[in-house]
Amino acid sequence: MHVEHHPLIRDFADQRDELHRLRQQDDRFARLALEYEHLDKRICRIEEGIETLDEASLAALKQERVALKDDIARQLRRAGGGCCGRCGG
């Protein structure tokens, strides 16, 4: 079974510099990025069969990963001078 990793550096390749800068200068962002990466690695271990977890719990972890990535994307947009997307504007 092919397992696809979702590293931030690949998913936000066009914002590589901003991603790096925020990781260095914003402790909250750095924690979110680290939490995302740990969660992504855990999901991959489960999908590879290295770690076991029931399907409902795996789905919940994937939802958590999506929520973290959405939060990271909002912060990257905001740091780049764009709208975070929460206001709908």
ABEGO torsion letter per residue (X at the ends): XBBBBBBAAAAAAAAAAAAAAAAAABAAAAAAAAAAAAAAAAAAAAAAGABBBBAAAAAAAAAAAAAAAAAAAAAAAAAAGBBAGAAGX
